[in-house]
Amino acid sequence: MSFLSGFIQELRRRNVFRVAAVYVVTAWLVMQIADTMFPAFQMPAWTITFVAFLLVIGFPIALLLSWAFEMTPDGLKREKDVERAESVAVQTGNKLNVITIALLGIAAVFFALDKFDAGDQEIETAITRDKKSIAVIPFENISGDPANDPFTIGIHDDLLTQLSRIGSLKTISRTSMLQYRNTTKTIPQIARELGVATILEGGVQRSGDRIRINAQLIDGETDTHLWAATYDRQLTAGNIFAIQTEIAMSIAEALEATLTEGEQQRLARVPTESLAALDAYFLGKQLLERRNRESLMAAVEYFEEVIKLDPDFALGHSGLADAYMILPEYDENLDLDMVKQKSIAAVNRALELDPNIPEVLASRGWDQMIHHYDWTGAEQSLRRALEIESNNANALHWLSHVLSWQGRVEEGLLYAERAVEVDPLSPLMGMNLSYILVDNGRFDEAIKLAYEVWERDPGLSEAMGNLWLALLRGGRVEEAIEAMQIWAVATHRDQEAIRRVGQLFLEYQQTGERMELPADLLERAGFGLADIGQVYAFVQDAENTLIALDRAVEERSGSRSVLSMKVNPLYDFIRDDPRFVDLMARAGLEP
């Protein structure tokens, strides 16, 4: 007998192979259990890797132990100390065979259940996925020049806007698609995560006076191409819009989506013939979405440049209006009258140029509410925007406020949820849903979501601003104080003043006695008109609450303190005060 065959026979006699089989099956089962249970207990991902590492290390150790030792009726003994006549290795082997068969049976059941569950999930996904649904992955800047990134992003954004205006198509908004820039995920993975049937990907090459755009429509389940095309044209604004129209029409045809005559006309529209104005508009729009003071101020400059380059570019005017209307939420030191007049002028000019663009109608709706307290007109404008573009996230977002602040909180919640459905990964839409949940009195859900939004995008300072107000309205004062301090750092406020305000809030909660907050302290803390009314209301300082609200109503500041008067529980202690009733009437709100 050769050495090798003798060695193998000895391995069999000592049950090394059987131990190996039992170990492998057991290890597989352990990994399946870990993969299922660890996430349920919110254990970090590295713990599964650690278990796998231990199992790998344990394998050779188990084999060495099975070689060197034998389990006898008298306990574990070294193999060399066991007489062959006394060895029970054969009986041990039979037991190991039974254990292996049992473990394989358990593994087979586990595997079958896992496959069945996966099959159910696939069936469910297939059922819920709309065949006419599409997500557009951020286009690649093929030129390789980083200076062309904003232009490439703008092309992607504009094409997505075109597709979202096809009423029979379900689209996912651009904000949620940003995480897939340079992604290594497969097309089926992305489609499953977003709940869509198809994915559009492509690239943009800008070189001299030429532009090349390629696009591919891919089936989200099979990863096969449904349609592909390359467009090579002279670089002009008109050609860019023409290419986007051709792509949108081709996708609609490939997905058998019907286009109304109005949709075809809107797709064929050329908003500007100025390439420079289009470049500036792309930059302004991208800065507007970042939602902080610096980016909004920069967006104003770019939109003003757009208007200089092409005074008839309606989207430039509506973009400028949006920037001015949003700015007061991020800078309490602005000249509110100046900002208001500039935004009103920009909205009116955009309407003169084209009253049927969803972005223009959405801007008009928000202007009607915050500057004119025209709640009916605001609702009509926003609903008209959604008739043209049902997936317009801004219109959904603002309409949810218009409805909720009038006391139609359930209806407002539907639109806030729809905005999240359209743009599921947008921190702004998540923040908005949290706010509407607060209006609905669902404080725990709202606060949980607000924390998630903050963790997703710590740079969105307004998320923490909404959070501390939500915590106050929900009576969770200690958490509100912590959130205020984080908000103070994020917005460069006087942290010591904010800390002192927090202490006074805590004192009020503990004593329940109405208090007056020092005016100089609140001024140092930097509370603007958007918040000051609610700050006074929390400590039930009726006089200062009413004074702050009166000023905010008079200045048409777009203040959340004013607009939420009907549904905000912080004002319950003055709700029957004739002065408060008058303030609501002046803001266009019925008691």
DRENMIDREN-320909 format. One record per residue (C-alpha): residue in three letters; y, x, z. Coordinates in pm, whole numbers, plus 32768, in hexadecimal, padded with zeros to 4 digits. Layout:
BEGIN
AlaYXZ...
***
This chain:
BEGIN
Met800080008000Ser8154808D7FA1Phe826480C080A5Leu833D7FAB800FSer822B7EA4800DGly81C77F09816CPhe83307EED81E2Ile83567D938148Gln82117D2281E9Glu82917D9F8339Leu83D87CE08307Arg830D7BA682CDArg82337BE483FDArg83637C0E84DBAsn83FC7ACB844AVal85347B8183CFPhe853F7AAE828EArg8513796D8351Val862B79CD8443Ala87087A1D8317Ala86C478C48282Val870E781183CATyr884D78DE83F8Val88D178998298Val8898772082ADThr89297712840EAla8A5877DE83A3Trp8A9676F2827ELeu8A8A75C58366Val8B74766E845FMet8C7176B2834AGln8C61754982D0Ile8C9D74C88430Ala8DBD75BE8465Asp8E5975608318Thr8E4B73EF8379Met8EA173FB84ECPhe8F9C75178512Pro90AE746B8441Ala907473298504Phe90C573E78646Gln91F374898596Met915D75E485BEPro920276F084E7Ala9163774C8399Trp910A78AD840CThr901078228509Ile8F2577B883F0Thr8F4079158358Phe8EF579AB84AEVal8DB978D784D3Ala8D4779478379Phe8D877AB383DCLeu8CB67A8D8519Leu8B9A79EF8456Val8B997B0A8357Ile8B977C10846CGly8A837B578523Phe89947B5183FAPro89217CBF8400Ile891C7CB4857EAla882B7B8A8574Leu874B7C42847DLeu87457D7C8552Leu86F07CB48689Ser85D47BFE85D6Trp854B7D4F8565Ala85667DFA86B7Phe85047CDE87A2Glu84007BCD87BEMet840E7A8B8882Thr82CF7A788956Pro8254797C8A5DAsp82D87A758B5EGly84327A878ABFLeu84DF7B6F89C9Lys84387CC189A7Arg846A7DF088CDGlu837D7DD587A5Lys82DF7F2987E5Asp82807EBF8946Val81B47D9388CDGlu80477DC88886Arg7FDC7D3E8733Ala7ECC7C7387DBGlu7FD07BD088BESer80D17B9487ABVal813A7A2C876BAla82027A838635Val813479918562Gln817B786C864AThr82EB78CF865AGly82F178D884DEAsn8265777884CBLys837276FE85BCLeu847B77A984E9Asn83F076FB83B3Val841775AA845FIle8579760384D0Thr85D47671836EIle8550752E82D4Ala860E745E83D6Leu8750751E839BLeu872874FD8223Gly86FF73858251Ile883E7373831DAla88F1744B821BAla8877736A8100Val88FC723381B1Phe8A4A72DE81F8Phe8A647352808EAla8A1371F68009Leu8B13715080ECAsp8C187250808ALys8BD972137F1APhe8BDB709D7F4BAsp8D2770B18001Ala8DB771957EF5Gly8D3D70A47DEDAsp8DE46F847EA6Gln8F28704A7EB5Glu8F1770947D43Ile8ED66F257CF7Glu8FF56EBE7DDBThr90DD6FBD7D3AAla90796F477BE0Ile90BE6DDE7C43Thr92126E227CE3Arg92876F167BD9Asp93576E677AD1Lys92EE6ED37974Lys945C6ED1790ESer94C56FBA7A28Ile9548711A79F1Ala95C772457AB4Val968F73567A09Ile964E74B47A90Pro978775917A9APhe97A876357948Glu977C77AB7926Asn98A2788778C5Ile97F3793977A7Ser991E7A187756Gly98E67AD77899Asp9A5D7AEA78DAPro9AA97A5B7A37Ala9C0279F679B8Asn9B5178E878EDAsp9AA5784F7A20Pro9BAF77427A5FPhe9BA176E178EEThr9A2476C778F6Ile9A3175FA7A37Gly9B38751B7996Ile9A5F74DF7863His993A74827942Asp9A12739C7A16Asp9AB272F378E9Leu996372BA783FLeu98DA7220797FThr9A0B713C7989Gln99C470CE7824Leu985A707F787ASer98BD6FBF79B2Arg998B6ED678D8Ile98526E5B782CGly98096D2E7905Ser96936D2478C1Leu96636E8D7936Lys96386EF87AA0Thr96DC704A7ADCIle96FF71367C04Ser986071B27C4AArg98C8731A7C18Thr98F873717D88Ser978A73367DCFMet972674097CA4Leu97E275417D15Gln96C175B27DF4Tyr95EC75DA7CBBArg96CC76E47C22Asn95EB78127BD9Thr94CB775C7C80Thr936477D77C71Lys92DC76787CA4Thr921375DC7B8CIle928B74B07AC6Pro918573C87B67Gln91F2743D7CC0Ile935F73EF7C79Ala930A729F7BDEArg923C723C7D10Glu934B72A87E03Leu945571DC7D4EGly937970B77CECVal93C370CD7B77Ala92E670BD7A44Thr939771C2796EIle945A73047994Leu9565738D78ABGlu959F750378AAGly966E75DC77C9Gly975F76FB779AVal98BE77417720Gln992F78747660Arg9AA478A0762ASer9B0379C6754EGly9C4F79F0749BAsp9C9578B773D4Arg9B2C784073D9Ile9A63777074CBArg98EC773D74D7Ile9849763675B4Asn96D2760675CAAla962974EA7681Gln94C3747F76C6Leu944B73347751Ile930773617814Asp920D7268789EGly9218728B7A18Glu90A472487A45Thr900073087929Asp910A741A78FDThr910373DF7784His923273D7769ELeu92A47280762ETrp93CF72FB7567Ala948C743F7529Ala95B774AB745BThr96AE75C8742DTyr9819759273CCAsp98E076B37336Arg9A4B765972F0Gln9BAC76DB72E7Leu9C3F76DC7446Thr9D2C75B5745AAla9D5674A3755CGly9CFC73A27454Asn9BB574527401Ile9B56746E7570Phe9B7A72F775A0Ala9AC672B67456Ile999D738A74C3Gln998B72D57612Thr99917186755FGlu987871F27475Ile97A4726A759AAla97DF7128765EMet978870507530Ser964D711A74E9Ile95DA70FB7654Ala961B6F867652Glu95476F6A7516Ala9430704375A7Leu94226F6F76E4Glu94466E297620Ala95846DD476DEThr965E6CD27637Leu97D36D127610Thr98D46BFD7605Glu99EC6C0B7508Gly9AE06C5F7621Glu9A036D7E7698Gln99F16E0C7539Gln9B6B6E00751AArg9B9C6EAA766ALeu9AA36FBC7611Ala9B60700074CFArg9CB3701E757DVal9D6171757577Pro9E33718D76B7Thr9EF672C37647Glu9F1473A5751BSer9F9874C575F0Leu9E8B75C17649Ala9F7476657749Ala9FB2751477F0Leu9E3B74D577F9Asp9DFE762A789BAla9F0575E479A6Tyr9E77748879E2Phe9D1875137A17Leu9DA076067B1CGly9E7274FD7BCBLys9D4F740D7BE2Gln9C6775147C75Leu9D6C75747D7ALeu9DA774067DD0Glu9C3773DD7E2BArg9C3F74FB7F2AArg9D0B74218018Asn9DD8751580E6Arg9F4E754F80FEGlu9F53768C802DSer9E7A76047F14Leu9F4174BF7F05MetA08D75787EEDAla9FFB764E7DD5Ala9F7675137D28ValA0D774817D2AGluA15575B97C73TyrA04575A57B6BPheA07874317B2DGluA1ED74697B0BGluA19D757A7A0CValA0BC74827952IleA1DC738C7938LysA2CA749978B9LeuA1D174FC77ABAspA17F73967749ProA260728777E2AspA181717B7746PheA03C71ED77ECAla9FFC70C278D2Leu9EEE7172799FGly9FE6728479F8HisA0CE71817A92Ser9FB670CF7B50Gly9F35721E7BD0LeuA09372727C4FAlaA0AA711E7CF8Asp9F5A71507DA5Ala9FBD72A97E26TyrA10272247EB7MetA05970F47F53Ile9F4A71C57FFALeuA02B72E4806FProA0B9723281A5Glu9F58721F8234Tyr9F50739D8239AspA0BC73F68286GluA1777331838FAsnA2BC73F1834ALeuA2F7736B81EBAspA42972A58185LeuA370715B8170AspA48070A780ADMetA48871BA7FA5ValA30D71BB7F84LysA30470407F6FGlnA40F702D7E60LysA36B713E7D90SerA214709D7DA3IleA29D6F427D4CAlaA3566FD17C20AlaA21D70887BABValA1456F4E7BCBAsnA23F6E797B0DArgA25A6F7879F3AlaA0DD6F8F79D5LeuA0CB6E1479BEGluA1D26E1178AALeuA1096F0D77E2Asp9FB06E6D780BPro9F686D527900Asn9DF46D4A78A9Ile9D806E9D7928Pro9CAD6E797A66Glu9D546FA47B0CVal9EAB6F0C7ACDLeu9E3F6DB97B52Ala9DA66E5A7C88Ser9EEB6F177CCAArg9FAD6DD47C9DGly9ECB6D1D7D94Trp9EF76E227EA4AspA0706E2A7E67GlnA0836CAE7E83Met9FD86CB67FD4IleA0766DDE8087HisA1D76DC57FFAHisA2046C507FBFTyrA1056BA980A5AspA09D6ADE7F76Trp9F356AA97FDEThr9EE969A67ED1Gly9F7D6A7C7DBCAla9EC56BB07E3DGlu9D796AFB7E38Gln9DB76A797CD8Ser9E116BD47C52Leu9CE36C7A7CEFArg9BF66B6A7C7AArg9C856B8D7B1BAla9C426D057B2ALeu9AD96CBC7B8AGlu9AB26BC27A6FIle9AFD6CDF7980Glu9A416DEE7A40Ser99526D617B41Asn98FF6EBE7BC3Asn9A666F297C0CAla9A3D6FBA7D69Asn9BB16FBA7DB9Ala9BD36E497D65Leu9A9F6DF77E37His9B246ECC7F55Trp9C7F6E2F7F59Leu9C016CCB7F24Ser9B1F6CF08055His9C586D348125Val9D216C19808ALeu9C0E6B2380E6Ser9BAB6BB08239Trp9D0E6BCC82C1Gln9D456A5C826DGly9C216A04834DArg9B2869E3822FVal9A5F6AFB82CBGlu99076A9C8247Glu998D6A8980E3Gly9A446BD18111Leu99066C73818ELeu984F6C12804ETyr994F6CCE7F7DAla994B6DFC8064Glu97CF6E088048Arg97EA6DE47ECFAla98DB6F0D7EC5Val97D86FDF7F7EGlu96CA6F687E8EVal97A16FD87D67Asp97FE71237E0DPro96EB71587F12Leu973F72BF7F71Ser98BA72997F7CPro994672E580D8Leu9A73720B8085Met999E70D98038Gly98C87119816BMet9A037133823FAsn9A836FED81ACLeu993E6F3881FASer99546FB68360Tyr9AB56F2B837AIle9A4C6DD582F6Leu99266DCF83EBVal9A256E038503Asp9AE86CD68481Asn999D6C1B848EGly996C6C7485FDArg98356D4185AEPhe98B16E6D8670Asp976A6F2986A7Glu97136F238534Ala98766F8184D5Ile988970A585C4Lys9733712B8560Leu979C712383F3Ala98ED71C28441Tyr984072E984EAGlu975B730F83BBVal9886731282D0Trp9936741783A2Glu980174F683A4Arg97E074CC822CAsp9949753181EAPro99FF75CF8314Gly9B287610822CLeu9B70749B8214Ser9C59748C8341Glu9C9673198313Ala9B2872DB8366Met9B5F735E84C7Gly9CA5729A84DAAsn9BE5715C848FLeu9AD771C18584Trp9BB171E486B8Leu9C5A7098866FAla9B056FF38640Leu9A917085878BLeu9BC870018839Arg9B966EA787A6Gly9A2A6EB78812Gly9A846F1D8977Arg99DD70748964Val9B0A712E89EDGlu9A76727E8A4CGlu99E472A788EFAla9B2F7237885AIle9BE4734B8919Glu9AF174528894Ala9B2173CF8731Met9C9C73D5875EGln9C8E754487BDIle9BBF75998689Trp9CB374CB85B7Ala9DD8758B8651Val9D4476D885E5Ala9CEE76588488Thr9E4D75CB844FHis9F0D76E784FAArg9F9A760C8610AspA00B7677876BGln9EBA76988817Glu9F4976A08976AlaA00D75608938Ile9ED574B788ADArg9E0D752E89DAArg9F1174988AC7Val9F0E734D8A0AGly9D94734C8A2FGln9DB3737E8BA7Leu9E9F72558BBCPhe9DAA71818AF5Leu9C9A71DF8BECGlu9D78718C8D16Tyr9DC170388C7FGln9C4F6FF38C49Gln9C03704F8DB1Thr9D1C6F898E53Gly9D546E6F8D59Glu9EC76E778DB2Arg9FC06E5A8C94MetA07B6F9F8C5FGluA19A70238B90LeuA14C71538ABEProA26872568ABBAlaA321723E896DAspA35873B78958LeuA1E173F2898BLeuA18473048871GluA28773A68790ArgA1F574FE87D5AlaA09674748798GlyA108740C863CPheA09672A28633GlyA127720084FCLeuA16B709284B7AlaA003706B8440Asp9F8270A585A3IleA096708186A7GlyA07C6F0786CAGln9F0C6F1F8721Val9F4D703F8813TyrA0456F6C88D9Ala9F616E3D88C0Phe9E3D6EF3895FVal9EFC6F1E8AA6Gln9F856DB88A83AspA0EF6E248A69AlaA1656CE189C7GluA2D26D3C8995AsnA2966E8888E8ThrA1746DF7881FLeuA2576CE78796IleA3736DDC8752AlaA2886EC68693LeuA1F36DA985C8AspA34C6D19857CArgA3BE6E6784F0AlaA2806E908424ValA29C6D318394GluA4096D68833CGluA3CE6EB78294ArgA2A26E3881CASerA1EF6F748232GlyA0946F0981C6SerA0396F358333Arg9ED86EE583A3Ser9F6E6E7984F0ValA0276D648436Leu9F276D038331Ser9E106CDC8433Met9EDA6BFA851DLys9E096AC484D9Val9CB36B608523Asn9D066C80860EPro9C8B6C348773Leu9D846D2E8806Tyr9E926C2887CAAsp9DDE6B0C887CPhe9EB96B3589B1Ile9FF46AD988EAArg9F5669F187ECAspA00768BE887BAspA158696B889EProA24F68BE87B0ArgA2D16A138744PheA1766A7E86D7ValA13F69348621AspA2896971856ALeuA21F6AD4850EMetA0DE6A508474AlaA19F695183ABArgA28E6A5D832DAlaA15F6B2982BFGlyA0D86A0081FFLeu9FBC69C382F3Glu9F66686D837APro9F23685D84F2
***
